[in-house]
Each structure stands twice: as C-alpha cells, then as structure tokens.
Amino acid sequence: MSESPLQSFLLPQHIAVQGEGELTSRPHSEPDHPYRSSFARDRARILHARSFRRLAGKTQVFSRIAGDIPGDHFRSRLTHTLEVAQISRTIASALGLNAELAEALALAHDIGHPPFGHAGEKALDEALREHGLSFDHNLHALRIVTWFEERYPAFRGLNLTLAMREGIVKHSRDYTAASHPELADYFLDLRPPLEAQLIDIADEIAYLTADFDDGLDSAILTIDDVCNHVPLFRHFHNEVRSEFPSAPAKQVVYESLNRILNALVTDLIEEVHHRVDVTGATTLDDIRRAPDRLAMLSPAMEAERATAKLYLYANFYNSPGMEEEHDRASRVVKEIFSILTANPSLLPPDHQLQIPTEGLARTVADYIAGMTDSYIDQLWLRHCPR
C-alpha cells in the first residue's frame, strides 16, 4: 500500500514529547488520571483558568478605531489564542508530534499579556524600569500558572507539567542562566521541544492573516494598497478573483487569507521536516542540541512573511488612528501604575500581602497585568478624572 500524503510528513517517533517521563512531572505529585493524558489535563487547566477567561477582555491589536465604540468582530486576545491553538494542533498532528501538548501551549502562550495589547505591555515595562525592573509576558505567564491561579486546595498555581512550564517560558525566545537564574529548571542551555518551538511560528501565522482581515474590515487598509505592496496577498487575491469573478469582495478577501494561511502552514510543516532531515535528528535530545531552532519557515516564505509584516507595521499597527489609541493606552497604564504605587491601600488585600516578598512595584505590575481593558479604563476614570 502506498504512503498517504499525511504519513509522508511524520517525523521520527522519538522526536515528539512522550507521555511519560521527566517532562510530565509536576511540582506537586498527583495520581494519573484514568482516561486523560498529562497534557490533556494541562490543556483543561488552562481553559478553566480565570487568566484565560480574561483574555476575552484584552486587546489583540485593537478593539476600536480612535473615537469609535469598540467593534464586535475584531480579534480579542482570546479569539487570537484560539486561532493559534487550532493552527498549532494541526501542525503538530501533521508532523506526528504531541498535539495535546502543542494545543495546551498555544492556549497558554498569551495569558501573561496585560491590557491594551503590545502598547500596554510596553507601557508597563517602561513603568517598571524606573524601579530597576522589567515586564516580560512569558515570565509573567509562568508566575500566573505557578502561583496566581488558585483553584486547588492542595497547591498554589495550576501544577502544570514541566513540558508546559518550559514551553511557556521558551516558546518565543531563549533565556540565559546568568540573567535568569530563577529559570534554571527549564534547560536554558538546550532548545525547547518542537511542540514549543512551533507555537511562535503558529502565532506569527495566525496574527498575520488575522490582522489583514481586521485591517481591511476596519477600512484602515484598502485592498488595492495591500495588493500593491504585499506580493503574497496579491498572488492569492488575483488567483481567487480569477477563479470566482462574481464573488463579493469580502468573500474574495476571506478566501485569499485562507489560502495564505494554508500556504504558510504547509511551508512550515515542510520546512520543519526538511530541517530535521538535514540535521539527522531522530530523538528529542537531538532537537534540544540542534545549533538552531528547527521550527521555521523556508527562507523564501520567511521573506514573504517579513514583507507582509513590515507593511502591517507601517500601515496598520502604526497608522495615525492606531497611534492615538496606543498613546491613550500608555497614559492609562502609567497613570494607574503611579496611583497604585503612591496608594498601595487601593490594591486588593491578596495583592497587598505580596508586597513584603515581591516589592511594591512588582506587586502593582502584577495587578495591572491581570486587568482587562474595560477594568483598567474604569479604574482610570474613577481615579483620574478629566
């Protein structure tokens, strides 16, 4: 019997994170579940976490154009996360990796983000740097799953597996033991497993296609301008328009973006397979000791992605209306930070208890990072009347 197309993508079996061993260990020992794997339990714990639910109220790129009411159809941090999870599971399944781990990591990859998207994160980091500290959403996510979530009487945090905690820390960047000794348990001298590596690219794929959708839907971007400056979009838009000449313009855009997403995912799957073959990797240890990360797009597709992303930065993320929203977000975050550091009694009692061990500035940042857009807006209106 001939090999199916799907089987041709499968990587050597021992490259995937297996369901037993060190990577499934938890900080607090628990008996095995009768019918769920360790990573299925991790996935469920993320889905049921309060920090995950709050993503519904946090900005992905924007929720409104300056001066307008919030839009119901633009991505939130939660809907973006669900799209990343779907893409990640698809890629992991096609490669024969641990799809449950990949999906769980995707669901957790943004839970450390503060309100107002990257503008809010930048503002919170700048506020902390005045106190000799910094804000990193990956490291904050680790604090959430190991401490802030309180659902179980036997332990603080979610008691996730080592594979999950390592992936939360390392999916998008590498840390050194010299600068982050507190992360020594997470194999800082080794690459993360492929399940973690692919999350970063799945994230890029998800928001690239989604941001063109939201940008066009908001009318900040126009189809003609995108076609003129983004070859990847132009190729598929022309293809779809030729194939469906009578289709409404929005449907042509949706189908074009669907084909772009499929092209990026297919390229990633093929490139991972190619890089694994070239390196001769047959085990997880081989992946960990590879000179570079192996979950990457091909050079040609990466060039296409980079061109598209540069266009989005110039014409969408940093467009005049968006800049006004970013400035407002920065002002709100910094003013609330100043108010709370000057008046710690305004913090909830459980956060006040953290001040002696975490310090006032970090405690305030932790509180702000957990807020939704609407909550911090209400707090700002209450304490910063205009």
Residue pairs with C-beta under 8 A, 6 or more apart in sequence:
6 94
9 94
9 95
9 96
9 269
9 270
9 273
10 95
10 96
11 95
11 96
11 97
11 194
11 272
11 273
11 276
12 276
12 281
12 282
12 283
13 96
14 282
14 283
14 284
15 96
15 97
15 194
15 276
15 281
15 282
15 283
15 284
15 286
15 287
16 96
16 97
16 98
16 193
16 194
16 195
16 284
17 23
17 39
17 97
17 98
17 101
17 163
17 193
17 195
17 284
18 98
18 284
19 37
19 38
19 39
19 98
22 162
23 161
23 162
23 163
23 166
23 193
24 38
24 39
24 161
24 162
24 163
25 161
25 162
26 159
26 160
26 161
26 162
27 146
27 155
27 157
27 159
28 154
28 155
28 159
30 159
32 38
33 40
33 41
36 44
37 100
38 161
39 98
39 100
39 101
39 104
39 161
39 163
39 164
40 100
40 104
42 100
42 101
42 104
42 158
42 160
42 161
42 164
43 100
43 103
43 104
43 107
45 151
45 158
45 159
45 160
46 52
46 104
46 107
46 108
46 111
46 145
46 158
47 107
48 151
49 111
49 144
49 145
49 149
49 151
49 158
50 149
51 111
51 144
51 148
51 149
51 370
52 78
52 81
52 107
52 108
52 111
53 78
54 370
54 371
54 372
55 76
55 77
55 78
55 81
55 110
55 111
55 113
56 76
56 77
56 78
56 372
57 76
57 115
57 372
57 373
57 374
57 375
58 76
58 77
58 78
58 113
58 114
58 115
58 116
58 117
58 372
58 373
59 76
59 77
59 115
59 116
59 117
59 119
59 120
59 329
59 373
60 74
60 75
60 76
60 77
60 79
60 80
60 117
60 207
60 210
61 74
61 75
61 117
61 207
61 211
61 214
61 316
61 317
61 322
62 74
62 117
62 214
62 218
62 322
62 325
63 70
63 71
63 74
63 76
63 373
64 70
64 71
64 74
64 325
65 71
65 218
65 220
65 321
65 325
66 321
66 322
66 324
66 325
66 328
71 218
73 217
74 214
74 217
74 218
75 83
75 210
75 214
77 110
77 113
77 117
80 110
80 206
80 207
80 210
81 106
81 107
81 109
81 110
82 107
83 206
83 210
84 106
84 109
84 110
84 199
84 202
84 203
84 206
85 103
85 106
85 107
87 106
87 202
87 205
87 206
87 261
87 265
88 102
88 103
88 105
88 106
88 198
88 199
88 202
89 99
89 102
89 103
89 106
90 265
91 97
91 102
91 198
91 202
91 265
91 268
91 269
92 98
92 99
92 101
92 102
92 103
92 195
92 198
93 99
94 269
95 194
95 269
95 272
95 273
97 194
97 195
97 198
98 195
101 163
101 164
101 167
101 193
101 195
102 195
102 198
102 199
104 164
105 164
105 167
105 168
105 171
105 195
105 196
105 199
106 199
106 202
106 203
108 141
108 145
108 164
108 167
108 168
109 141
109 168
109 171
109 172
109 199
109 203
110 137
110 141
111 141
111 144
111 145
112 136
112 137
112 138
112 139
112 140
112 141
112 142
112 143
112 144
112 369
113 120
113 121
113 137
113 369
114 120
114 121
114 124
114 135
114 137
114 333
114 368
114 369
114 370
114 371
115 329
115 333
115 368
115 371
115 372
115 373
115 375
115 376
116 123
116 329
116 332
116 333
116 373
116 376
117 329
119 325
119 326
119 329
119 330
120 329
120 330
120 333
121 135
121 137
122 330
123 329
123 330
123 333
123 334
124 135
124 333
124 337
124 365
124 368
124 369
125 134
125 135
125 136
126 330
126 334
127 333
127 334
127 337
127 338
127 361
127 365
128 134
128 135
128 361
128 362
128 365
131 359
131 361
133 359
133 361
133 362
133 365
135 365
135 369
137 369
138 168
138 169
138 170
138 171
138 172
138 173
139 169
139 180
140 366
140 369
141 168
142 165
142 168
142 169
143 366
144 157
145 157
145 158
145 160
145 164
145 165
145 168
146 156
146 157
146 158
146 160
146 165
147 156
147 157
148 157
148 366
148 370
149 156
149 157
149 158
150 156
150 157
151 158
152 158
152 159
160 168
162 185
163 193
163 195
163 196
165 185
165 186
166 186
166 187
166 192
166 193
166 196
167 192
167 193
167 195
167 196
167 199
169 175
169 183
169 186
170 186
170 192
170 196
171 192
171 196
171 197
171 199
171 200
172 199
172 200
172 203
174 188
175 183
175 186
175 188
176 188
177 183
177 184
177 188
177 189
180 188
187 288
190 288
190 289
191 197
191 287
191 288
191 289
191 290
191 293
191 294
192 288
193 284
193 287
193 288
194 272
194 287
194 294
194 295
197 293
197 294
197 295
198 268
198 272
198 295
200 295
201 268
201 295
201 296
201 297
202 268
204 305
204 309
205 261
205 264
205 265
205 268
208 260
208 264
208 305
208 308
208 309
208 312
209 257
209 260
209 261
209 264
211 312
211 316
211 317
212 221
212 226
212 230
212 233
212 253
212 257
212 260
212 308
212 312
213 253
213 254
213 257
215 221
215 312
215 315
215 316
216 222
216 223
216 226
216 253
220 315
220 316
220 319
220 321
220 322
221 315
221 316
223 237
223 249
223 253
225 315
226 233
226 234
226 237
226 311
227 233
227 234
227 237
227 238
228 234
229 311
229 315
230 307
230 308
230 311
231 304
231 307
232 260
232 263
232 304
232 305
232 307
232 308
233 256
233 260
233 308
236 256
236 257
236 259
236 260
236 263
237 252
237 253
237 256
239 256
239 259
240 247
240 252
240 255
240 256
240 259
241 247
241 252
244 251
244 252
244 255
247 255
263 301
264 297
264 301
264 305
267 297
267 298
267 301
268 295
268 296
268 297
268 301
270 298
271 296
271 297
271 298
271 301
272 294
272 295
272 296
274 298
275 294
275 296
276 287
276 294
279 286
279 290
279 294
280 286
281 287
281 290
281 294
287 294
296 302
297 305
316 322
332 376
332 377
332 380
332 384
333 368
333 376
335 380
335 384
336 368
336 376
336 379
336 380
336 383
336 384
337 364
337 365
337 368
339 346
339 383
339 384
340 346
340 347
340 364
340 367
340 368
341 360
341 361
341 364
344 352
344 355
344 360
344 363
344 364
345 352
346 383
347 355
347 363
347 364
347 367
348 367
351 363
351 366
351 367
352 363
354 363
354 366
355 363
358 366
368 376
371 379
